[in-house]
Amino acid sequence: MADVPPYPLYNRTYSLYRLSPLHHGETPLLDGRSLRTHAKRLKEQLKGDSVRGVQVDFAAADDTARLGPLEECAWDSIGDEDAWIDHHAQSVEPDASQLSSGLAPSRARGIQVSLEYEKQAYNALLLRDPGVTSSPDGFTSLPLLLVKMPGPIRDIFLNYLRTAFDAHVAPLRLPSTFIASSLESYFKRLASSTSTQSIQHVIRQLHVQLAFPSATILLKHIDITIAGEDVPGFVSRGKLLNGGHERPFTAALSQYLRSHLALDLSHSKAHISRISCHSFHLGAERLKLAAPDPLADTSFSDEGGASQDVSAGQLAVQDLYASLVREAAGSGKFLPEEFSMGHRDDTPSSTASAKAGRRKRAISNAAVGNGNQKKARPRGKENGR
């Protein structure tokens, strides 16, 4: 399906933020009319238009003049990749009338904010896990905020969220344990008995950055590169180490560094600050996900379960997405702890809910190539890095 644009979660480098529940009163936030209203108001602020008789000045207009005029500002509800494909297939498939005409708010992952300038395009994603995230009355919880915008525009956008929804926005700083666990989760999926993908094929080459923020001013970080074909060996050796069953790669890497560099990775002043590979780039405040490869056509079975309809790489991305949402919601103390924990314990995991109803799908362009391109428009503008 060549005309389906890439799913916006993939192949873009986002800055990570966490967002308190958005207050909107009795008017549903994910309603189409409400989204159009907020798109219009944000556009007025970005353009410096008059709002309620008061001229809104964009102090950073000179810095963004190179982008050209703001042509479009859109707020749209966004679902998972299946819903994204269904939505865009309506304009290219002959039997589009048989497809769902819209995305139900209960299925929406959140909101995509798109800014189309003459020479550039930017976006932001306000995200949740529909099967897990709960909201108080009059609020909508979209705890994970991913932003791809230059500083001046980002400041205007974040300030709009604060004032329009009485919300708190803060950078989401991922701890070292989260970054390492995300990589271990990938390896666990790829090394499972049902996986048809190998670690070296998906990871290709692994870059691990070790940081020493408070140890010395002379050494800020160390970058370690591991060839893809060597990564499975680290995982295998780690499983044999004492205490390495749950985090085998981290255990093996720690032993290697201790033996060859006399570096103790368990020391409080040394930690993993960034991991980069073909599948994802994850740092303390930034994220880039590559579109996971789906199963080959020959891997599908009419008698198979959901696990046979989704590749190990796709399951790993689902795990990482769910973990990011939980981290954004859980680290902010935006809701009373008993409220959030009560709902979290009573709801199924996102991975389990994602497996339900899976079927063989066409894939968006992002799963074919990792080009970081702006969505198709008549002028053929490209999305900046």
C-alpha atoms as one frame of an Amber mdcrd trajectory, in Angstrom:
protein
   0.000   0.000   0.000   2.402   2.605  -1.306   0.158   5.636  -0.645  -0.191
   5.150   3.104   2.125   7.678   4.819   4.500   6.523   7.546   3.040   6.152
  11.020   4.110   9.353  12.851   5.598   7.526  15.841   8.360   6.125  13.629
  11.546   7.508  12.114  11.498  10.882  13.853  13.587  12.069  16.770  11.328
  13.306  19.566  12.001  15.153  22.783  10.291  13.461  25.720   7.884  15.228
  28.081   5.290  14.170  30.598   1.918  15.826  30.785  -0.634  16.063  33.576
  -4.297  15.234  32.781  -5.778  17.843  30.443  -8.810  19.674  31.835 -11.542
  20.311  29.268 -14.744  20.216  31.296 -17.843  18.656  29.780 -16.664  19.029
  26.168 -14.828  15.839  25.080 -11.272  16.616  24.047 -11.094  13.903  21.376
 -14.223  15.224  19.660 -13.530  16.482  16.150 -15.015  19.917  16.773 -12.965
  20.406  19.941  -9.750  19.408  18.168 -10.449  21.858  15.337 -11.044  24.647
  17.863  -7.696  24.061  19.563  -5.953  23.848  16.191  -7.359  27.257  15.245
  -6.351  28.845  18.546  -2.816  27.470  18.439  -2.432  28.637  14.856  -3.468
  32.152  15.865  -0.820  32.234  18.576   1.898  30.864  16.304   1.054  33.413
  13.608   0.757  36.317  16.060  -2.901  36.978  15.223  -5.273  39.005  17.347
  -6.903  36.958  20.099  -9.945  38.518  21.821  -8.829  41.961  20.751  -5.310
  41.557  22.134  -2.431  41.319  19.709  -0.382  38.189  20.337   3.259  38.820
  19.450   5.487  35.922  18.510   8.759  37.052  20.066  10.755  34.494  18.098
   9.296  35.396  14.709  12.706  36.419  13.369  14.168  33.046  14.315  11.446
  31.172  12.420  11.240  33.433   9.369  13.338  30.941   7.427  10.500  28.431
   7.703   8.112  30.569   5.688   4.494  31.215   6.654   2.513  28.736   8.706
   0.173  27.115   6.201  -1.662  24.622   8.356  -2.124  23.669  11.998  -4.078
  20.464  12.605  -5.083  18.498  15.685  -6.177  14.946  14.888  -6.915  11.903
  17.017  -4.535   9.058  16.318  -4.878   5.322  16.916  -2.427   2.467  16.582
  -0.810   1.572  13.275  -3.748  -0.598  12.204  -6.160   2.316  12.685  -3.730
   4.608  10.854  -3.681   2.261   7.864  -7.464   1.910   7.877  -7.902   5.680
   7.915  -5.543   6.393   5.035  -6.653   3.363   3.022 -10.065   4.943   2.547
  -8.639   7.298  -0.067  -6.715   4.670  -2.037  -8.685   1.410  -1.825 -11.625
   0.724  -4.149 -13.704  -0.762  -1.329 -12.958   2.108   1.047 -16.676   2.482
   1.778 -16.528  -0.803   3.675 -13.933   0.530   6.104 -14.629   2.375   9.331
 -15.269   6.069   8.692 -13.663   7.290  11.901 -11.636   6.466  14.980 -13.646
   5.915  18.152 -12.305   7.993  21.073 -11.994   4.832  23.166  -9.553   3.382
  20.605  -7.498   6.552  20.203  -3.939   6.517  21.441  -4.056  10.284  21.649
  -3.638  13.409  19.543  -1.263  14.361  16.759  -0.529  18.079  16.406   0.828
  18.884  12.941   2.391  22.188  11.906   2.901  22.728   8.190   5.194  25.611
   7.295   6.113  26.554   3.758   9.544  24.968   4.007   9.271  22.587   6.913
   6.901  20.416   8.920   6.827  19.649  12.641   4.602  17.626  14.904   3.872
  16.541  18.449   2.136  13.460  19.837   0.079  13.435  23.049  -0.200   9.743
  23.856  -1.716   7.196  26.221  -2.324   3.472  26.388  -6.075   3.149  25.620
  -6.371  -0.169  27.445  -4.764   1.074  30.655  -4.844   4.871  31.018  -7.748
   6.228  33.081  -8.903   9.829  33.455 -10.881  11.717  36.110 -14.184  13.310
  35.058 -13.641  16.397  32.946 -10.044  15.425  32.182  -8.259  13.394  29.532
  -4.992  11.746  30.521  -2.387  11.769  27.753   0.728  11.422  29.922   3.371
  10.898  27.233   4.208  13.948  25.141   6.587  13.601  22.177   7.646  16.861
  20.541   9.555  17.497  17.323   9.736  21.284  17.054  12.458  23.941  17.210
  12.818  25.785  20.495  10.787  28.947  19.783   7.838  27.032  18.343   8.039
  24.377  21.038   7.842  27.036  23.766   4.656  28.494  22.267   3.116  25.031
  21.950   3.968  23.936  25.491   2.678  27.202  26.899  -0.582  26.663  25.011
  -1.025  23.267  26.673  -0.418  24.824  30.084  -2.893  27.649  29.642  -5.619
  25.957  27.574  -5.859  22.834  29.736  -4.492  24.017  33.092  -1.824  21.366
  32.646   1.688  20.827  33.925   4.370  19.989  31.354   7.817  18.774  32.365
  10.708  17.038  30.621  10.606  13.264  30.965  14.069  12.199  32.076  14.433
   8.458  31.753  16.591   6.780  34.397  19.447   4.515  33.444  17.537   1.472
  34.664  14.688   2.216  32.256  17.044   2.597  29.281  18.808  -0.680  30.059
  15.540  -2.520  30.695  14.157  -1.364  27.345  17.071  -3.001  25.575  16.685
  -6.170  27.631  13.000  -6.288  26.678  13.925  -6.118  23.004  16.377  -8.979
  23.393  13.851 -11.064  25.322  11.295 -10.740  22.530  13.795 -11.470  19.774
  15.285 -14.464  21.580  11.936 -16.086  22.417  11.092 -19.510  21.018   8.293
 -18.076  18.823  10.456 -15.357  17.261  11.286 -15.627  13.574  13.732 -12.715
  13.819  17.236 -12.749  15.203  18.862 -10.239  17.507  21.668  -9.441  15.090
  19.220  -8.918  12.216  17.060  -6.439  14.140  19.762  -4.676  16.171  22.513
  -4.769  13.480  24.958  -2.645  15.491  24.687  -1.569  19.092  26.018   1.653
  20.598  26.005   2.051  24.377  26.940   5.336  26.025  28.147   5.345  29.631
  27.939   8.664  31.485  29.659   9.899  34.643  27.725  13.060  35.549  29.145
  13.608  39.022  32.373  11.613  38.990  34.766  13.870  37.093  34.797  16.885
  34.809  37.535  15.354  32.652  35.488  12.398  31.406  31.854  12.985  30.516
  31.016   9.746  28.768  32.353   6.633  27.046  30.856   5.288  23.821  30.944
   1.520  23.310  30.160  -0.107  19.948  29.264  -3.788  19.697  28.854  -5.564
  16.363  25.449  -7.089  15.807  26.775 -10.624  15.504  28.446 -10.306  18.928
  25.326  -9.191  20.793  23.709 -12.677  21.071  26.936 -13.901  22.672  26.651
 -11.265  25.394  23.045 -12.317  26.042  23.968 -16.002  26.216  26.911 -15.427
  28.561  24.838 -13.142  30.773  22.272 -15.882  31.393  25.034 -18.025  32.869
  26.179 -15.368  35.315  24.951 -15.126  38.858  21.922 -12.828  38.911  21.969
 -12.338  35.148  18.837 -14.257  34.211  16.546 -11.206  34.230  19.046  -8.779
  32.635  21.555 -10.983  30.832  23.010  -8.396  28.452  23.590  -5.834  31.202
  25.209  -8.498  33.400  27.547  -9.633  30.621  28.438  -6.057  29.654  29.194
  -5.234  33.286  31.522  -8.203  33.586  33.273  -7.325  30.339  33.859  -3.705
  31.408  35.062  -4.788  34.813  37.539  -7.251  33.295  38.883  -5.114  30.441
  38.474  -1.518  31.659  38.372  -1.941  35.442  35.054  -0.081  35.258  32.278
  -1.036  37.657  28.969  -0.399  35.926  27.091  -0.975  39.185  28.767   2.070
  40.747  26.325   4.865  41.557  28.375   7.405  39.582  28.414   5.362  36.368
  25.314   4.589  34.381  23.981   3.883  30.887  22.805   7.203  29.440  21.966
   6.266  25.854  21.439   3.211  23.668  21.372   3.314  19.878  20.803   0.562
  17.381  18.987   0.017  14.109  15.631  -0.425  15.890  15.645   2.546  18.233
  17.625   5.360  19.776  16.796   5.981  23.420  18.425   8.557  25.646  17.538
  10.285  28.866  15.290  12.837  27.105  15.081  11.729  23.451  13.537   8.888
  21.489  13.623   7.650  17.924  11.831   4.460  16.895  12.350   2.679  13.594
   9.355   0.953  12.059   9.599  -2.719  13.039   9.667  -5.321  10.296   6.433
  -7.339  10.107   6.271 -11.070   9.622   6.813 -12.362   6.123   3.678 -13.483
   4.270   4.743 -17.105   4.648   4.739 -16.723   8.438   1.006 -16.212   8.698
  -1.229 -19.083   9.611  -5.022 -19.240   9.652  -4.819 -21.585  12.613  -2.195
 -19.604  14.492  -2.810 -17.279  17.365  -2.069 -13.593  17.716   1.582 -14.260
  18.477   1.977 -15.637  14.930   0.434 -12.542  13.345   2.874 -10.069  14.906
   6.640 -10.151  14.626   8.924 -10.156  17.644  10.108  -6.688  16.647   6.538
  -5.378  16.631   5.902  -6.871  20.064   9.107  -5.248  21.328   7.907  -1.847
  20.085   4.570  -2.392  21.843   6.427  -3.169  25.056   8.565  -0.045  24.793
   5.574   2.164  24.008   3.614   0.834  26.999   6.652   1.281  29.266   7.113
   4.897  28.173   3.463   5.695  28.883   3.708   4.096  32.327   6.922   5.975
  33.067   5.392   9.295  32.027   2.248   8.701  34.097   3.958   7.187  37.109
   6.881   9.555  37.629   4.903  12.770  37.788   2.571  12.195  40.752  -0.079
  14.070  38.773  -2.823  11.788  40.133  -3.262  10.436  43.647  -1.202   7.276
  43.929  -4.156   5.181  45.095  -6.161   6.306  42.044  -3.529   5.449  39.455
  -2.444   2.210  41.123  -6.020   1.011  41.541  -6.742   1.295  37.855  -3.351
  -0.059  36.847  -3.881  -3.242  38.838  -7.383  -3.806  37.471  -6.588  -3.464
  33.780  -4.816  -5.838  31.411  -1.411  -5.071  29.998  -1.223  -3.189  26.735
   0.636  -6.062  25.140  -2.163  -8.447  25.935  -4.812  -6.059  24.670  -2.830
  -5.378  21.511  -2.744  -9.070  20.679  -6.519  -9.354  20.729  -8.128  -9.085
  17.316  -4.854  -9.027  15.412  -5.060  -9.825  11.748  -2.763  -9.811   8.771
  -2.274  -6.195   7.747  -0.881  -4.094   4.988   1.892  -1.930   6.354   2.602
   1.752   6.110   5.569   3.117   4.214   7.510   3.384   7.476   7.844  -0.368
   7.690   9.392  -0.490   4.238  11.892   2.338   4.516  13.142   4.508   7.312
  13.162   7.789   5.391  12.313  10.688   7.685   9.944  12.423   5.315   7.118
  14.864   5.671   3.696  13.538   4.703   2.909  13.709   0.997   1.807  17.159
  -0.185   1.562  18.754  -3.620   4.741  20.758  -3.046   6.759  17.721  -2.004
   8.207  19.294   1.154  10.433  17.142   3.333  10.422  16.727   7.040  13.579
  18.089   8.687  15.765  16.092  10.964
